[in-house]
Amino acid sequence: MKRRIALALLHHPVLDRAGEVVTTSMTNMDLHDMSRSAKSYGLEAMYVVHPIEAQRELVRRIRDHWVEGSGKNRIPDRAIALELLRCVVTFEEALADLGSET
């Protein structure tokens, strides 16, 4: 059996300074830096886990810009790393996706 390894950045549930469960915002740097790290270490995917649709849409728009849009034409190497980026609602969804044979 082939071992499948990926990275997941969870924005929910996370604990704030007071120990309360919160949802944090995604940043552009998260996507670029962690996707490059995932690619550098030969991981299969880089998951962003976020329950808020507007944040997931932002992830998709950024990814599409660099993988399919004008960003790919300007800096083609960035597309190579961001192709690994996937956005899901829950950590369990990331596990299920990684466990699939596709």
C-alpha positions in Angstrom: 0.0 0.0 0.0 1.3 3.4 -1.0 1.7 5.9 1.9 -0.2 9.1 1.2 1.0 12.2 3.1 -0.5 15.7 3.0 -0.5 18.9 5.0 -3.6 20.5 6.5 -4.0 24.0 7.8 -7.0 24.2 10.1 -8.7 27.5 10.7 -11.4 25.9 12.8 -11.6 24.6 15.4 -8.6 26.5 16.9 -8.1 27.9 20.4 -7.6 31.5 21.0 -5.5 32.9 23.9 -8.3 32.5 26.3 -8.7 28.8 25.3 -12.0 29.5 23.5 -12.8 27.7 20.2 -12.7 30.2 17.3 -12.4 30.4 13.6 -9.4 32.3 12.2 -9.1 34.0 8.8 -7.1 32.6 6.0 -4.2 34.7 4.6 -2.7 34.7 1.1 0.7 33.9 2.7 -0.7 30.7 4.2 -1.6 29.4 0.8 1.7 30.3 -1.0 4.1 29.4 1.8 2.5 26.2 2.9 1.9 25.0 -0.7 5.5 25.6 -1.5 6.5 23.6 1.6 4.2 20.8 0.6 5.7 20.6 -2.9 9.3 20.9 -1.6 8.8 17.9 0.7 6.9 15.8 -1.9 3.5 15.8 -0.2 0.5 14.8 -2.1 -1.7 17.8 -1.1 -2.0 20.9 1.0 -5.5 21.3 2.6 -7.0 24.5 3.9 -9.8 23.6 6.3 -12.3 26.4 6.7 -16.0 26.3 7.6 -16.9 29.7 6.1 -17.9 29.6 2.5 -16.6 33.1 1.8 -13.1 32.1 3.0 -13.2 28.9 0.9 -14.2 30.9 -2.1 -11.2 33.3 -1.6 -8.9 30.2 -1.5 -10.4 28.9 -4.7 -10.1 32.3 -6.4 -6.4 32.7 -5.4 -5.6 29.1 -6.4 -7.4 29.6 -9.8 -5.5 32.8 -10.5 -2.1 31.1 -10.1 -3.0 27.7 -11.5 -5.3 28.6 -14.4 -5.3 32.4 -14.7 -3.0 35.2 -15.6 -0.8 34.5 -12.6 0.3 31.3 -14.2 1.4 33.2 -17.3 3.4 35.7 -15.2 5.0 33.2 -12.7 4.6 29.7 -14.0 6.6 28.1 -11.2 4.0 29.2 -8.6 1.4 27.1 -10.3 3.4 24.0 -9.6 3.1 24.4 -5.8 -0.5 25.8 -5.8 -1.8 22.8 -7.8 -1.5 20.9 -4.5 -3.9 23.3 -2.8 -7.4 21.9 -1.8 -10.0 23.6 0.3 -12.4 21.7 2.5 -15.0 22.4 5.2 -13.7 19.9 7.8 -10.6 18.0 8.7 -12.6 14.8 8.2 -13.3 15.9 4.7 -9.6 16.3 4.0 -8.9 12.8 5.5 -11.7 11.3 3.3 -10.3 13.0 0.2 -6.7 11.9 0.9 -8.0 8.4 1.5 -9.8 8.2 -1.8 -8.1 6.5 -4.7 -8.5 9.4 -7.1 
